Amino acid sequence: MASYLWRKYADYVYNKWERTFLWDMLEPYRRPKSFTPLVTIYVAAFYTGVIGAAITEQLYKEKYWEDHPGEAVPLMKPKFYGGPWKVLKGDVLPPSE
């Protein structure tokens, strides 16, 4: 019985190596994996950020108009960027409180 089990195990190991060798030879001819799921996730994340920024800016404008009715709304300070930034067109923001 023990020799039978050893023979079965040896056949399994040899066939496993043979299968691996066969698939390694076929690997260069396989179809490349699709980038569609990755691109879909990136596009969804981008547009989620765009919509989030638009909502944040609209809320900022509404709050400013409540406090200062009839005035022009100054540019909104960037939320996640603390470094220097240049205003090309528009008013310079007041200093942070």
Backbone as XML, in Angstrom:
<?xml version="1.0"?>
<chain id="A" units="angstrom">
  <residue number="1" name="MET">
    <atom name="N" x="0.817" y="-1.193" z="0.000"/>
    <atom name="CA" x="0.000" y="0.000" z="0.000"/>
    <atom name="C" x="0.858" y="1.254" z="0.000"/>
  </residue>
  <residue number="2" name="ALA">
    <atom name="N" x="1.952" y="1.223" z="0.779"/>
    <atom name="CA" x="2.801" y="2.410" z="0.861"/>
    <atom name="C" x="3.454" y="2.687" z="-0.492"/>
  </residue>
  <residue number="3" name="SER">
    <atom name="N" x="3.909" y="1.618" z="-1.185"/>
    <atom name="CA" x="4.555" y="1.845" z="-2.479"/>
    <atom name="C" x="3.532" y="2.374" z="-3.497"/>
  </residue>
  <residue number="4" name="TYR">
    <atom name="N" x="2.289" y="1.959" z="-3.395"/>
    <atom name="CA" x="1.245" y="2.457" z="-4.285"/>
    <atom name="C" x="1.049" y="3.964" z="-4.071"/>
  </residue>
  <residue number="5" name="LEU">
    <atom name="N" x="0.991" y="4.368" z="-2.790"/>
    <atom name="CA" x="0.814" y="5.792" z="-2.488"/>
    <atom name="C" x="2.008" y="6.615" z="-2.980"/>
  </residue>
  <residue number="6" name="TRP">
    <atom name="N" x="3.230" y="6.073" z="-2.788"/>
    <atom name="CA" x="4.417" y="6.798" z="-3.254"/>
    <atom name="C" x="4.390" y="6.935" z="-4.773"/>
  </residue>
  <residue number="7" name="ARG">
    <atom name="N" x="3.970" y="5.875" z="-5.468"/>
    <atom name="CA" x="3.896" y="5.925" z="-6.933"/>
    <atom name="C" x="2.869" y="6.964" z="-7.376"/>
  </residue>
  <residue number="8" name="LYS">
    <atom name="N" x="1.693" y="7.013" z="-6.714"/>
    <atom name="CA" x="0.669" y="8.003" z="-7.043"/>
    <atom name="C" x="1.182" y="9.427" z="-6.787"/>
  </residue>
  <residue number="9" name="TYR">
    <atom name="N" x="1.903" y="9.592" z="-5.668"/>
    <atom name="CA" x="2.452" y="10.908" z="-5.351"/>
    <atom name="C" x="3.496" y="11.320" z="-6.384"/>
  </residue>
  <residue number="10" name="ALA">
    <atom name="N" x="4.343" y="10.376" z="-6.800"/>
    <atom name="CA" x="5.366" y="10.675" z="-7.806"/>
    <atom name="C" x="4.703" y="11.038" z="-9.144"/>
  </residue>
  <residue number="11" name="ASP">
    <atom name="N" x="3.660" y="10.324" z="-9.518"/>
    <atom name="CA" x="2.936" y="10.667" z="-10.750"/>
    <atom name="C" x="2.329" y="12.066" z="-10.654"/>
  </residue>
  <residue number="12" name="TYR">
    <atom name="N" x="1.769" y="12.384" z="-9.499"/>
    <atom name="CA" x="1.157" y="13.700" z="-9.305"/>
    <atom name="C" x="2.207" y="14.803" z="-9.437"/>
  </residue>
  <residue number="13" name="VAL">
    <atom name="N" x="3.354" y="14.643" z="-8.775"/>
    <atom name="CA" x="4.410" y="15.667" z="-8.825"/>
    <atom name="C" x="4.934" y="15.809" z="-10.251"/>
  </residue>
  <residue number="14" name="TYR">
    <atom name="N" x="5.164" y="14.685" z="-10.944"/>
    <atom name="CA" x="5.691" y="14.752" z="-12.302"/>
    <atom name="C" x="4.684" y="15.418" z="-13.238"/>
  </residue>
  <residue number="15" name="ASN">
    <atom name="N" x="3.413" y="15.025" z="-13.130"/>
    <atom name="CA" x="2.399" y="15.618" z="-13.999"/>
    <atom name="C" x="2.207" y="17.103" z="-13.699"/>
  </residue>
  <residue number="16" name="LYS">
    <atom name="N" x="2.334" y="17.457" z="-12.422"/>
    <atom name="CA" x="2.221" y="18.869" z="-12.047"/>
    <atom name="C" x="3.338" y="19.664" z="-12.718"/>
  </residue>
  <residue number="17" name="TRP">
    <atom name="N" x="4.563" y="19.159" z="-12.689"/>
    <atom name="CA" x="5.692" y="19.827" z="-13.334"/>
    <atom name="C" x="5.477" y="19.907" z="-14.841"/>
  </residue>
  <residue number="18" name="GLU">
    <atom name="N" x="4.944" y="18.817" z="-15.414"/>
    <atom name="CA" x="4.697" y="18.776" z="-16.851"/>
    <atom name="C" x="3.642" y="19.816" z="-17.246"/>
  </residue>
  <residue number="19" name="ARG">
    <atom name="N" x="2.584" y="19.916" z="-16.463"/>
    <atom name="CA" x="1.544" y="20.920" z="-16.743"/>
    <atom name="C" x="2.112" y="22.325" z="-16.636"/>
  </residue>
  <residue number="20" name="THR">
    <atom name="N" x="2.901" y="22.582" z="-15.601"/>
    <atom name="CA" x="3.504" y="23.901" z="-15.430"/>
    <atom name="C" x="4.387" y="24.232" z="-16.622"/>
  </residue>
  <residue number="21" name="PHE">
    <atom name="N" x="5.179" y="23.281" z="-17.055"/>
    <atom name="CA" x="6.076" y="23.503" z="-18.187"/>
    <atom name="C" x="5.275" y="23.817" z="-19.448"/>
  </residue>
  <residue number="22" name="LEU">
    <atom name="N" x="4.186" y="23.080" z="-19.649"/>
    <atom name="CA" x="3.340" y="23.298" z="-20.821"/>
    <atom name="C" x="2.726" y="24.695" z="-20.803"/>
  </residue>
  <residue number="23" name="TRP">
    <atom name="N" x="2.151" y="25.101" z="-19.657"/>
    <atom name="CA" x="1.510" y="26.423" z="-19.586"/>
    <atom name="C" x="2.529" y="27.544" z="-19.685"/>
  </residue>
  <residue number="24" name="ASP">
    <atom name="N" x="3.741" y="27.336" z="-19.180"/>
    <atom name="CA" x="4.793" y="28.354" z="-19.314"/>
    <atom name="C" x="5.172" y="28.549" z="-20.777"/>
  </residue>
  <residue number="25" name="MET">
    <atom name="N" x="5.101" y="27.496" z="-21.571"/>
    <atom name="CA" x="5.411" y="27.630" z="-22.996"/>
    <atom name="C" x="4.293" y="28.385" z="-23.719"/>
  </residue>
  <residue number="26" name="LEU">
    <atom name="N" x="3.048" y="28.205" z="-23.278"/>
    <atom name="CA" x="1.918" y="28.856" z="-23.937"/>
    <atom name="C" x="1.684" y="30.299" z="-23.463"/>
  </residue>
  <residue number="27" name="GLU">
    <atom name="N" x="2.282" y="30.698" z="-22.364"/>
    <atom name="CA" x="2.037" y="32.015" z="-21.770"/>
    <atom name="C" x="2.233" y="33.182" z="-22.740"/>
  </residue>
  <residue number="28" name="PRO">
    <atom name="N" x="3.295" y="33.228" z="-23.555"/>
    <atom name="CA" x="3.463" y="34.381" z="-24.451"/>
    <atom name="C" x="2.354" y="34.523" z="-25.491"/>
  </residue>
  <residue number="29" name="TYR">
    <atom name="N" x="1.613" y="33.457" z="-25.757"/>
    <atom name="CA" x="0.583" y="33.502" z="-26.795"/>
    <atom name="C" x="-0.810" y="33.781" z="-26.238"/>
  </residue>
  <residue number="30" name="ARG">
    <atom name="N" x="-0.910" y="33.984" z="-24.944"/>
    <atom name="CA" x="-2.217" y="34.261" z="-24.343"/>
    <atom name="C" x="-2.650" y="35.685" z="-24.644"/>
  </residue>
  <residue number="31" name="ARG">
    <atom name="N" x="-3.965" y="35.884" z="-24.599"/>
    <atom name="CA" x="-4.509" y="37.226" z="-24.771"/>
    <atom name="C" x="-4.114" y="38.091" z="-23.579"/>
  </residue>
  <residue number="32" name="PRO">
    <atom name="N" x="-3.740" y="39.336" z="-23.781"/>
    <atom name="CA" x="-3.400" y="40.171" z="-22.629"/>
    <atom name="C" x="-4.630" y="40.454" z="-21.769"/>
  </residue>
  <residue number="33" name="LYS">
    <atom name="N" x="-4.398" y="40.695" z="-20.491"/>
    <atom name="CA" x="-5.508" y="40.989" z="-19.588"/>
    <atom name="C" x="-6.106" y="42.344" z="-19.950"/>
  </residue>
  <residue number="34" name="SER">
    <atom name="N" x="-7.382" y="42.481" z="-19.722"/>
    <atom name="CA" x="-8.101" y="43.699" z="-20.081"/>
    <atom name="C" x="-7.849" y="44.802" z="-19.061"/>
  </residue>
  <residue number="35" name="PHE">
    <atom name="N" x="-7.714" y="46.032" z="-19.545"/>
    <atom name="CA" x="-7.564" y="47.188" z="-18.669"/>
    <atom name="C" x="-8.909" y="47.867" z="-18.408"/>
  </residue>
  <residue number="36" name="THR">
    <atom name="N" x="-9.980" y="47.337" z="-18.954"/>
    <atom name="CA" x="-11.290" y="47.979" z="-18.838"/>
    <atom name="C" x="-11.726" y="48.177" z="-17.384"/>
  </residue>
  <residue number="37" name="PRO">
    <atom name="N" x="-11.606" y="47.188" z="-16.489"/>
    <atom name="CA" x="-12.029" y="47.432" z="-15.102"/>
    <atom name="C" x="-11.212" y="48.537" z="-14.437"/>
  </residue>
  <residue number="38" name="LEU">
    <atom name="N" x="-9.909" y="48.549" z="-14.677"/>
    <atom name="CA" x="-9.056" y="49.566" z="-14.069"/>
    <atom name="C" x="-9.405" y="50.948" z="-14.585"/>
  </residue>
  <residue number="39" name="VAL">
    <atom name="N" x="-9.591" y="51.079" z="-15.892"/>
    <atom name="CA" x="-9.947" y="52.368" z="-16.487"/>
    <atom name="C" x="-11.301" y="52.828" z="-15.965"/>
  </residue>
  <residue number="40" name="THR">
    <atom name="N" x="-12.243" y="51.914" z="-15.838"/>
    <atom name="CA" x="-13.569" y="52.263" z="-15.327"/>
    <atom name="C" x="-13.481" y="52.806" z="-13.907"/>
  </residue>
  <residue number="41" name="ILE">
    <atom name="N" x="-12.677" y="52.174" z="-13.078"/>
    <atom name="CA" x="-12.519" y="52.637" z="-11.693"/>
    <atom name="C" x="-11.879" y="54.023" z="-11.670"/>
  </residue>
  <residue number="42" name="TYR">
    <atom name="N" x="-10.844" y="54.251" z="-12.483"/>
    <atom name="CA" x="-10.177" y="55.557" z="-12.522"/>
    <atom name="C" x="-11.123" y="56.647" z="-13.005"/>
  </residue>
  <residue number="43" name="VAL">
    <atom name="N" x="-11.919" y="56.358" z="-14.029"/>
    <atom name="CA" x="-12.860" y="57.361" z="-14.550"/>
    <atom name="C" x="-13.912" y="57.677" z="-13.494"/>
  </residue>
  <residue number="44" name="ALA">
    <atom name="N" x="-14.436" y="56.647" z="-12.830"/>
    <atom name="CA" x="-15.436" y="56.866" z="-11.785"/>
    <atom name="C" x="-14.852" y="57.690" z="-10.639"/>
  </residue>
  <residue number="45" name="ALA">
    <atom name="N" x="-13.623" y="57.402" z="-10.244"/>
    <atom name="CA" x="-12.987" y="58.158" z="-9.159"/>
    <atom name="C" x="-12.775" y="59.614" z="-9.569"/>
  </residue>
  <residue number="46" name="PHE">
    <atom name="N" x="-12.366" y="59.840" z="-10.806"/>
    <atom name="CA" x="-12.141" y="61.207" z="-11.281"/>
    <atom name="C" x="-13.432" y="62.012" z="-11.239"/>
  </residue>
  <residue number="47" name="TYR">
    <atom name="N" x="-14.500" y="61.451" z="-11.800"/>
    <atom name="CA" x="-15.755" y="62.192" z="-11.839"/>
    <atom name="C" x="-16.380" y="62.339" z="-10.458"/>
  </residue>
  <residue number="48" name="THR">
    <atom name="N" x="-16.133" y="61.401" z="-9.556"/>
    <atom name="CA" x="-16.572" y="61.564" z="-8.175"/>
    <atom name="C" x="-15.892" y="62.773" z="-7.552"/>
  </residue>
  <residue number="49" name="GLY">
    <atom name="N" x="-14.592" y="62.924" z="-7.810"/>
    <atom name="CA" x="-13.861" y="64.086" z="-7.308"/>
    <atom name="C" x="-14.355" y="65.388" z="-7.904"/>
  </residue>
  <residue number="50" name="VAL">
    <atom name="N" x="-14.649" y="65.369" z="-9.210"/>
    <atom name="CA" x="-15.147" y="66.585" z="-9.874"/>
    <atom name="C" x="-16.493" y="66.997" z="-9.279"/>
  </residue>
  <residue number="51" name="ILE">
    <atom name="N" x="-17.396" y="66.038" z="-9.102"/>
    <atom name="CA" x="-18.712" y="66.346" z="-8.534"/>
    <atom name="C" x="-18.572" y="66.817" z="-7.086"/>
  </residue>
  <residue number="52" name="GLY">
    <atom name="N" x="-17.695" y="66.172" z="-6.337"/>
    <atom name="CA" x="-17.457" y="66.592" z="-4.946"/>
    <atom name="C" x="-16.922" y="68.015" z="-4.858"/>
  </residue>
  <residue number="53" name="ALA">
    <atom name="N" x="-15.992" y="68.368" z="-5.766"/>
    <atom name="CA" x="-15.450" y="69.730" z="-5.767"/>
    <atom name="C" x="-16.519" y="70.745" z="-6.137"/>
  </residue>
  <residue number="54" name="ALA">
    <atom name="N" x="-17.381" y="70.417" z="-7.095"/>
    <atom name="CA" x="-18.447" y="71.333" z="-7.501"/>
    <atom name="C" x="-19.434" y="71.558" z="-6.352"/>
  </residue>
  <residue number="55" name="ILE">
    <atom name="N" x="-19.779" y="70.488" z="-5.644"/>
    <atom name="CA" x="-20.705" y="70.626" z="-4.509"/>
    <atom name="C" x="-20.064" y="71.464" z="-3.411"/>
  </residue>
  <residue number="56" name="THR">
    <atom name="N" x="-18.794" y="71.218" z="-3.120"/>
    <atom name="CA" x="-18.097" y="71.977" z="-2.084"/>
    <atom name="C" x="-18.046" y="73.455" z="-2.429"/>
  </residue>
  <residue number="57" name="GLU">
    <atom name="N" x="-17.736" y="73.761" z="-3.684"/>
    <atom name="CA" x="-17.663" y="75.166" z="-4.089"/>
    <atom name="C" x="-19.033" y="75.830" z="-4.026"/>
  </residue>
  <residue number="58" name="GLN">
    <atom name="N" x="-20.076" y="75.122" z="-4.410"/>
    <atom name="CA" x="-21.423" y="75.693" z="-4.351"/>
    <atom name="C" x="-21.835" y="75.971" z="-2.907"/>
  </residue>
  <residue number="59" name="LEU">
    <atom name="N" x="-21.523" y="75.050" z="-1.998"/>
    <atom name="CA" x="-21.836" y="75.269" z="-0.588"/>
    <atom name="C" x="-21.065" y="76.463" z="-0.040"/>
  </residue>
  <residue number="60" name="TYR">
    <atom name="N" x="-19.801" y="76.604" z="-0.468"/>
    <atom name="CA" x="-18.982" y="77.744" z="-0.047"/>
    <atom name="C" x="-19.618" y="79.048" z="-0.514"/>
  </residue>
  <residue number="61" name="LYS">
    <atom name="N" x="-20.065" y="79.095" z="-1.771"/>
    <atom name="CA" x="-20.693" y="80.309" z="-2.314"/>
    <atom name="C" x="-21.985" y="80.642" z="-1.568"/>
  </residue>
  <residue number="62" name="GLU">
    <atom name="N" x="-22.814" y="79.632" z="-1.314"/>
    <atom name="CA" x="-24.071" y="79.887" z="-0.614"/>
    <atom name="C" x="-23.826" y="80.417" z="0.789"/>
  </residue>
  <residue number="63" name="LYS">
    <atom name="N" x="-22.835" y="79.858" z="1.476"/>
    <atom name="CA" x="-22.516" y="80.335" z="2.827"/>
    <atom name="C" x="-22.002" y="81.759" z="2.770"/>
  </residue>
  <residue number="64" name="TYR">
    <atom name="N" x="-21.170" y="82.074" z="1.785"/>
    <atom name="CA" x="-20.630" y="83.434" z="1.663"/>
    <atom name="C" x="-21.751" y="84.427" z="1.362"/>
  </residue>
  <residue number="65" name="TRP">
    <atom name="N" x="-22.692" y="84.046" z="0.494"/>
    <atom name="CA" x="-23.792" y="84.943" z="0.147"/>
    <atom name="C" x="-24.719" y="85.184" z="1.336"/>
  </residue>
  <residue number="66" name="GLU">
    <atom name="N" x="-24.867" y="84.180" z="2.210"/>
    <atom name="CA" x="-25.675" y="84.389" z="3.411"/>
    <atom name="C" x="-25.045" y="85.442" z="4.309"/>
  </residue>
  <residue number="67" name="ASP">
    <atom name="N" x="-23.714" y="85.382" z="4.447"/>
    <atom name="CA" x="-23.016" y="86.330" z="5.318"/>
    <atom name="C" x="-22.806" y="87.683" z="4.650"/>
  </residue>
  <residue number="68" name="HIS">
    <atom name="N" x="-22.645" y="87.727" z="3.336"/>
    <atom name="CA" x="-22.371" y="88.964" z="2.584"/>
    <atom name="C" x="-23.306" y="89.048" z="1.382"/>
  </residue>
  <residue number="69" name="PRO">
    <atom name="N" x="-24.570" y="89.396" z="1.583"/>
    <atom name="CA" x="-25.504" y="89.413" z="0.452"/>
    <atom name="C" x="-25.152" y="90.495" z="-0.571"/>
  </residue>
  <residue number="70" name="GLY">
    <atom name="N" x="-25.245" y="90.131" z="-1.842"/>
    <atom name="CA" x="-25.012" y="91.080" z="-2.927"/>
    <atom name="C" x="-23.565" y="91.282" z="-3.311"/>
  </residue>
  <residue number="71" name="GLU">
    <atom name="N" x="-22.619" y="90.697" z="-2.580"/>
    <atom name="CA" x="-21.192" y="90.878" z="-2.902"/>
    <atom name="C" x="-20.715" y="89.756" z="-3.818"/>
  </residue>
  <residue number="72" name="ALA">
    <atom name="N" x="-19.625" y="90.052" z="-4.536"/>
    <atom name="CA" x="-19.002" y="89.010" z="-5.372"/>
    <atom name="C" x="-18.262" y="88.039" z="-4.459"/>
  </residue>
  <residue number="73" name="VAL">
    <atom name="N" x="-18.338" y="86.792" z="-4.798"/>
    <atom name="CA" x="-17.709" y="85.751" z="-3.969"/>
    <atom name="C" x="-16.236" y="85.641" z="-4.338"/>
  </residue>
  <residue number="74" name="PRO">
    <atom name="N" x="-15.316" y="85.763" z="-3.353"/>
    <atom name="CA" x="-13.893" y="85.577" z="-3.678"/>
    <atom name="C" x="-13.583" y="84.113" z="-3.963"/>
  </residue>
  <residue number="75" name="LEU">
    <atom name="N" x="-12.422" y="83.882" z="-4.532"/>
    <atom name="CA" x="-12.008" y="82.507" z="-4.837"/>
    <atom name="C" x="-11.914" y="81.681" z="-3.561"/>
  </residue>
  <residue number="76" name="MET">
    <atom name="N" x="-12.258" y="80.422" z="-3.682"/>
    <atom name="CA" x="-12.193" y="79.516" z="-2.538"/>
    <atom name="C" x="-10.764" y="79.029" z="-2.357"/>
  </residue>
  <residue number="77" name="LYS">
    <atom name="N" x="-10.311" y="79.050" z="-1.127"/>
    <atom name="CA" x="-8.963" y="78.569" z="-0.822"/>
    <atom name="C" x="-8.922" y="77.052" z="-1.013"/>
  </residue>
  <residue number="78" name="PRO">
    <atom name="N" x="-7.848" y="76.521" z="-1.582"/>
    <atom name="CA" x="-7.762" y="75.063" z="-1.767"/>
    <atom name="C" x="-7.834" y="74.322" z="-0.427"/>
  </residue>
  <residue number="79" name="LYS">
    <atom name="N" x="-8.601" y="73.220" z="-0.407"/>
    <atom name="CA" x="-8.793" y="72.483" z="0.844"/>
    <atom name="C" x="-7.593" y="71.600" z="1.203"/>
  </residue>
  <residue number="80" name="PHE">
    <atom name="N" x="-7.050" y="70.903" z="0.208"/>
    <atom name="CA" x="-6.031" y="69.896" z="0.501"/>
    <atom name="C" x="-4.650" y="70.310" z="0.027"/>
  </residue>
  <residue number="81" name="TYR">
    <atom name="N" x="-4.432" y="71.622" z="-0.171"/>
    <atom name="CA" x="-3.117" y="72.093" z="-0.613"/>
    <atom name="C" x="-2.755" y="73.308" z="0.208"/>
  </residue>
  <residue number="82" name="GLY">
    <atom name="N" x="-1.692" y="73.193" z="0.977"/>
    <atom name="CA" x="-1.302" y="74.294" z="1.862"/>
    <atom name="C" x="-0.162" y="75.126" z="1.334"/>
  </residue>
  <residue number="83" name="GLY">
    <atom name="N" x="0.406" y="74.758" z="0.195"/>
    <atom name="CA" x="1.561" y="75.470" z="-0.329"/>
    <atom name="C" x="1.187" y="76.751" z="-1.056"/>
  </residue>
  <residue number="84" name="PRO">
    <atom name="N" x="2.177" y="77.396" z="-1.663"/>
    <atom name="CA" x="1.904" y="78.640" z="-2.381"/>
    <atom name="C" x="1.126" y="78.376" z="-3.662"/>
  </residue>
  <residue number="85" name="TRP">
    <atom name="N" x="0.244" y="79.291" z="-4.009"/>
    <atom name="CA" x="-0.499" y="79.173" z="-5.257"/>
    <atom name="C" x="-0.784" y="80.557" z="-5.779"/>
  </residue>
  <residue number="86" name="LYS">
    <atom name="N" x="-0.809" y="80.662" z="-7.084"/>
    <atom name="CA" x="-0.908" y="81.953" z="-7.753"/>
    <atom name="C" x="-2.327" y="82.126" z="-8.298"/>
  </residue>
  <residue number="87" name="VAL">
    <atom name="N" x="-2.890" y="83.317" z="-8.081"/>
    <atom name="CA" x="-4.207" y="83.619" z="-8.608"/>
    <atom name="C" x="-4.011" y="84.362" z="-9.922"/>
  </residue>
  <residue number="88" name="LEU">
    <atom name="N" x="-4.433" y="83.753" z="-11.039"/>
    <atom name="CA" x="-4.248" y="84.390" z="-12.341"/>
    <atom name="C" x="-5.307" y="85.450" z="-12.602"/>
  </residue>
  <residue number="89" name="LYS">
    <atom name="N" x="-6.559" y="85.137" z="-12.327"/>
    <atom name="CA" x="-7.646" y="86.099" z="-12.514"/>
    <atom name="C" x="-8.547" y="86.023" z="-11.299"/>
  </residue>
  <residue number="90" name="GLY">
    <atom name="N" x="-8.908" y="87.146" z="-10.749"/>
    <atom name="CA" x="-9.785" y="87.142" z="-9.588"/>
    <atom name="C" x="-9.149" y="87.854" z="-8.423"/>
  </residue>
  <residue number="91" name="ASP">
    <atom name="N" x="-9.873" y="87.883" z="-7.323"/>
    <atom name="CA" x="-9.403" y="88.586" z="-6.131"/>
    <atom name="C" x="-8.454" y="87.714" z="-5.331"/>
  </residue>
  <residue number="92" name="VAL">
    <atom name="N" x="-7.539" y="88.353" z="-4.647"/>
    <atom name="CA" x="-6.659" y="87.629" z="-3.727"/>
    <atom name="C" x="-7.478" y="87.313" z="-2.478"/>
  </residue>
  <residue number="93" name="LEU">
    <atom name="N" x="-7.283" y="86.140" z="-1.955"/>
    <atom name="CA" x="-8.077" y="85.712" z="-0.811"/>
    <atom name="C" x="-7.606" y="86.407" z="0.464"/>
  </residue>
  <residue number="94" name="PRO">
    <atom name="N" x="-8.524" y="86.562" z="1.410"/>
    <atom name="CA" x="-8.107" y="87.104" z="2.696"/>
    <atom name="C" x="-7.260" y="86.059" z="3.436"/>
  </residue>
  <residue number="95" name="PRO">
    <atom name="N" x="-6.435" y="86.495" z="4.394"/>
    <atom name="CA" x="-5.611" y="85.513" z="5.120"/>
    <atom name="C" x="-6.481" y="84.533" z="5.899"/>
  </residue>
  <residue number="96" name="SER">
    <atom name="N" x="-5.934" y="83.365" z="6.150"/>
    <atom name="CA" x="-6.664" y="82.305" z="6.867"/>
    <atom name="C" x="-6.945" y="82.745" z="8.290"/>
  </residue>
  <residue number="97" name="GLU">
    <atom name="N" x="-8.105" y="82.337" z="8.782"/>
    <atom name="CA" x="-8.450" y="82.668" z="10.173"/>
    <atom name="C" x="-8.207" y="81.499" z="11.069"/>
  </residue>
</chain>
